[in-house]
Amino acid sequence: MTSPFEALNVLHNNRDKNFVQRALHPEQFPVLDNPDGSESTHSMAWGTGEGKQAFVYPTVIQMQPGNWLQRLDDMKAWEYAKRSGEFIEFDDAVKAADFSKNYKKIWQGKAARHNIRLD
């Protein structure tokens, strides 16, 4: 399972991507209202490419900085990610799936208590 520190490192190494910035600094971005009454600045999915490559990509996108957010289904989101470069590549599907499900533990674990700058 991805540890909070491993997830933090992956996010830090991809901090140039808009969806990663929205994950790390949600207070700086617009929100998307969810059906359950909660709000999102980002949401991630994962998929595989040729060979063993796997990718994590956003399903909530922001076409241009400052624009509103919109939710896409996984297929449209993957097409957007390929065109825009808004994805993170992993060695295999297990790592990508794990990261996409567990990256939010950064804010629940010890990493949240450390003064770590990500920008």
N, C-alpha and C positions, 0 to 999 in steps of 0.2 A: 504494500500500500504506500502511496505517496505520502511522505512526511510533510508537515507544514514547512520545514526548511527547504526541502526539495521543490515543493510547489512555489515557494517564494523565489527560489533561484530561477526556475523556469519563467515565471512572470517577469522577474528583473531582467533576464536576458532578452525578453521580447517586449520591453516597455515602450518601444517605438510604435507598436500596433495600437490602433484606436480601441479595440475591444479590451485589450489588456489595461490601457489607461483607465477605461471605464470601470474595470474590475478593481483596480488599485485605488482609484480616487473617485468613487461614485458621487461624492458631494459636489463635484465640479461639472457634472453632466446632467442633461434632462433625464427624466424617468419615463418609463412605460408602465401604464396601469395594467395590472394583471386581473383576470376574472375573479380571483379570490380576495381582491381588495389590497393585495400587496403591490409593491412597485419593484421594477427591475431597471438596472442600467446596462445589464449584460446577461447573457445566457449562452452556454456553450454546448456543442454537440461534438461528436467525433466520428470519423470514418476512416476507411483504408484506401490506399492508392495501389499502384502497381507494386508487386513484390511484397515486402513486409512493411513498407511505409504506412504510417498512420498519422492522422491529423486531428487536431482540435481546432474548432472554428466557431465564430459567433453565430447564433441564430437571432440575436437582437443586433441590428446594425444601425450605424449612423453614417449616411452617405457622405456627408461633409461635416467637418467640425462646426458646431453651433446649430446644426439641423436637429430636427426631432428624430426620435428613435422609431424603428419599425421592426416588427417580428416577422421572420420568414420561416417557411417550413424547411426541413433539413435539406431537401434537394436544392431549393432556390438559394438557401444560405451557403451551401457548398459551392455552387456556381459563382456566387458573389465573392466568396473567400478566394477562389482560384483566380478570378479576375483582378482582385484588389490586393492580394498578398496578405490578407487578414487571416492567417492561420499559423499554428505552431506545429512543427513536424516532430514526430516521435519515432523511435526505432521500431516499435511494434504496436499492435492493437491493444494489448493488455495495458501497456503504459499510457496510451492515449485515453482509453476508457477510464482507467483509474484516476488520471489527472482530472478529466472532465467532471468526474463525480465527487472528487475529494479536495479540490483546490481551495474551497471555502474554509477548510479547517485551519487555514493560516490565521484567520481571525478568531478562532476558538482556542488555539493552542498557545504554546509558549512564545511562538514568533510574534504574536500580537502584543506581548508584554515587553518586547525588546524595542529599543529606539532605532529602528532600521529605516534609513532613507532609501526610497526606491526611485527617485528621480534625479 
